[in-house]
Amino acid sequence: MEGLSRSPSVTVVIPTRDRLGFVTEAVASVLEQTFQDLELVVVDDGSRDGTAGHLASRFPDDRVRVVVQDNRGVSAARNRGVREGRGRWVAFLDSDDRWLPRKLERQLAALDAHPDHPAAYTEEVWYRDGRWANPRNVHAKHSGRIFRRCLPLCIISPSSVVLRRDVFGALGGFDESLPACEDYDLWLRLAARHPVLLVPERLIVKQNGHPGQLSRAHWGLDRFRVRALWKVVYDPEIPDELRAAALETLSGKARVVAQGARKRGALERARVFEHSCREADAWLRRIAG
């Protein structure tokens, strides 16, 4: 196919595991983009439902490649997809989400108009439990220096992001040791260093509420956010004003996790997060000085 002799502009990465019914729609939504200078890497992370064979027969398109690996988790799958690709820009799409046709076109035009922003994300619409829904106010999106906006919870959906490959590499990619909140972790590190552009259009459909969602597989997601926040705190390149904001959020989340652990009778875990809370408070006092 003409165009594969040079690197495409965008590498799209879809990680998937046993989501045959969803991933077919996700792949189709990429190939239906008005912006066509792309390649699509689907990383089959240990599926047992025939995903790889189905996609190969369903989408005989030279731009589509399916990479199969043993189950290593969504972060490893996304990182593998980036390594396999060649585009200057990297875009992610969860296999249970889909894009609207002008998604890449609108984002790349916005990024071209704002060359100081190495990443852009979009508004979204939710399809939850068979019904259309709007994101809640706590998920409100913002543009520019959004680090503080990202602290309470993840406002950036991976499926909405277009990010420069070199910046993704400099950040170290997704943390493969985190079983959840890996997106929260990466976007915090991104927003601490760079402005992030919001394209204020609903250009992705997020399908929430189904049993296969990773967020449903883990209780107490704040315990993973605490880990991500400590990484920010210990980062020597983060200015103290952002470090202090991270510590304040960390202290509150650690306290909530500790209280939940005590209610569950997980006393050792409670003590770990109580200690984390005390450490964060002590660090804040040192910064305040």
SVG drawing of the C-alpha trace seen along z (x, -y; Angstrom):
<svg xmlns="http://www.w3.org/2000/svg" viewBox="-30 -28 46 47">
<polyline fill="none" stroke="black" stroke-width="0.4" points="0.0,0.0 1.3,-3.4 2.5,-5.4 4.0,-2.4 7.4,-3.2 7.5,-6.2 6.5,-6.5 2.8,-7.4 2.0,-10.5 0.1,-8.7 0.5,-5.3 -2.8,-4.2 -2.5,-1.6 -5.4,0.6 -4.7,3.0 -7.2,5.8 -7.9,9.0 -11.0,11.2 -13.1,8.3 -13.9,9.6 -17.3,8.0 -15.9,4.5 -12.6,4.4 -14.1,4.9 -16.1,1.7 -12.9,-0.1 -10.8,1.0 -13.6,-0.1 -13.8,-3.5 -10.0,-4.0 -10.2,-3.0 -13.2,-5.3 -11.3,-8.4 -11.3,-11.3 -7.5,-11.6 -6.0,-8.6 -2.2,-8.9 -2.1,-6.4 -1.1,-2.9 -3.0,-0.8 -1.3,1.7 -3.7,3.9 -1.9,5.7 -3.7,8.9 -2.7,9.3 -3.3,13.0 -6.8,13.3 -8.6,16.7 -11.5,15.7 -9.8,15.8 -9.2,12.0 -6.1,12.1 -7.5,14.4 -10.8,12.6 -9.2,9.2 -6.9,10.4 -9.8,11.8 -12.2,8.9 -9.8,6.1 -7.5,7.0 -5.8,3.6 -2.1,3.0 -2.3,0.3 -3.6,2.8 -1.2,5.1 -2.1,7.4 0.7,8.2 0.1,11.2 1.7,11.5 1.2,13.4 -1.0,11.6 1.1,8.8 -1.5,6.1 -2.8,3.1 0.3,0.9 2.6,3.4 0.3,3.8 0.2,0.1 3.9,-0.3 4.5,2.7 2.2,1.1 4.1,-2.2 7.4,-0.3 6.0,1.5 4.9,-1.7 6.6,-4.4 4.4,-7.5 5.6,-10.8 2.3,-11.0 0.9,-8.3 -2.8,-7.8 -4.5,-5.3 -7.9,-3.7 -9.2,-1.3 -10.8,1.7 -14.2,1.0 -14.3,-2.6 -14.7,-4.1 -13.8,-7.3 -16.0,-9.6 -14.8,-10.1 -13.2,-13.5 -11.4,-12.8 -7.8,-12.6 -8.4,-15.4 -9.6,-17.8 -6.8,-17.0 -4.0,-17.2 -5.2,-20.5 -5.4,-21.9 -1.9,-20.6 -0.6,-22.1 -2.0,-25.5 -0.4,-25.1 3.1,-23.7 4.0,-24.4 1.5,-21.7 2.9,-18.1 -0.4,-16.5 -4.1,-17.0 -7.2,-15.3 -11.0,-15.7 -14.3,-15.8 -16.3,-12.5 -19.7,-11.0 -20.5,-8.0 -22.6,-4.9 -23.3,-3.3 -25.4,-0.2 -27.2,-0.6 -27.9,-4.3 -26.2,-7.5 -24.8,-9.6 -22.9,-12.8 -19.7,-12.9 -20.1,-14.2 -18.8,-17.7 -15.8,-16.1 -14.7,-14.9 -14.7,-18.5 -11.8,-19.0 -9.4,-21.9 -6.6,-23.1 -3.1,-24.3 -1.2,-23.8 -3.7,-21.3 -1.5,-19.5 -3.6,-20.6 -6.8,-19.7 -5.5,-16.1 -4.8,-15.5 -8.2,-14.5 -8.9,-11.9 -8.1,-11.0 -9.8,-13.6 -8.0,-12.5 -9.2,-9.3 -6.5,-7.3 -8.8,-6.9 -8.9,-10.7 -5.1,-11.4 -2.8,-12.2 0.8,-12.6 4.2,-13.2 6.2,-10.0 9.4,-11.6 7.5,-13.0 5.9,-9.6 9.4,-8.1 10.9,-10.8 8.1,-10.1 9.0,-6.4 5.6,-5.2 2.9,-3.6 4.0,-2.1 3.7,1.6 3.8,2.3 0.5,0.5 -2.5,2.8 -4.9,-0.2 -4.7,-4.0 -1.8,-3.7 -3.3,-6.4 -3.7,-8.8 0.0,-8.2 1.2,-9.0 -1.0,-12.0 0.2,-13.5 3.8,-13.1 2.9,-14.7 0.9,-17.6 3.7,-18.3 6.1,-19.1 4.0,-20.2 0.8,-22.1 -1.9,-19.8 -4.4,-21.0 -8.1,-20.3 -10.1,-20.0 -13.6,-21.0 -15.6,-18.5 -17.1,-15.2 -15.0,-13.0 -14.9,-9.7 -17.6,-7.3 -16.6,-5.6 -18.6,-2.4 -18.8,-2.1 -20.5,0.2 -19.7,3.6 -18.2,6.4 -14.8,6.4 -13.7,2.9 -10.4,2.9 -11.7,0.3 -14.2,2.9 -11.5,5.5 -9.8,3.5 -11.3,2.1 -9.8,-1.2 -8.4,-2.7 -6.9,-5.5 -4.2,-3.2 -2.8,-3.1 -3.2,-6.9 -1.1,-7.2 1.7,-5.3 1.5,-7.5 1.6,-10.6 4.7,-9.5 6.4,-9.2 5.6,-12.8 6.8,-13.9 10.2,-12.2 10.7,-13.5 13.6,-16.0 12.4,-17.9 9.1,-18.8 8.9,-22.3 8.0,-22.6 4.7,-24.3 3.5,-21.3 5.1,-18.9 3.2,-20.5 -0.1,-20.2 0.7,-16.5 1.4,-16.0 -1.8,-17.6 -3.8,-15.2 -1.7,-12.3 -2.3,-12.9 -6.1,-13.0 -6.1,-9.9 -3.9,-7.9 -6.1,-8.7 -9.2,-7.5 -7.5,-4.2 -6.3,-3.7 -9.8,-4.2 -11.2,-1.8 -8.6,0.8 -9.4,0.6 -13.1,1.2 -12.2,4.3 -9.9,5.6 -6.8,5.1 -4.8,3.7 -1.3,4.0 -2.5,2.2 -4.1,-0.5 -0.8,-1.0 1.1,-1.4 -1.2,-4.1 -1.4,-5.9 2.4,-6.1 2.2,-7.4 -0.2,-10.1 2.2,-11.1 5.1,-11.2 3.2,-13.4 2.2,-15.8 5.8,-16.0 7.1,-16.7 4.5,-19.5 5.7,-21.1 9.3,-21.0 8.3,-22.7 6.3,-25.4 9.4,-25.8"/>
</svg>
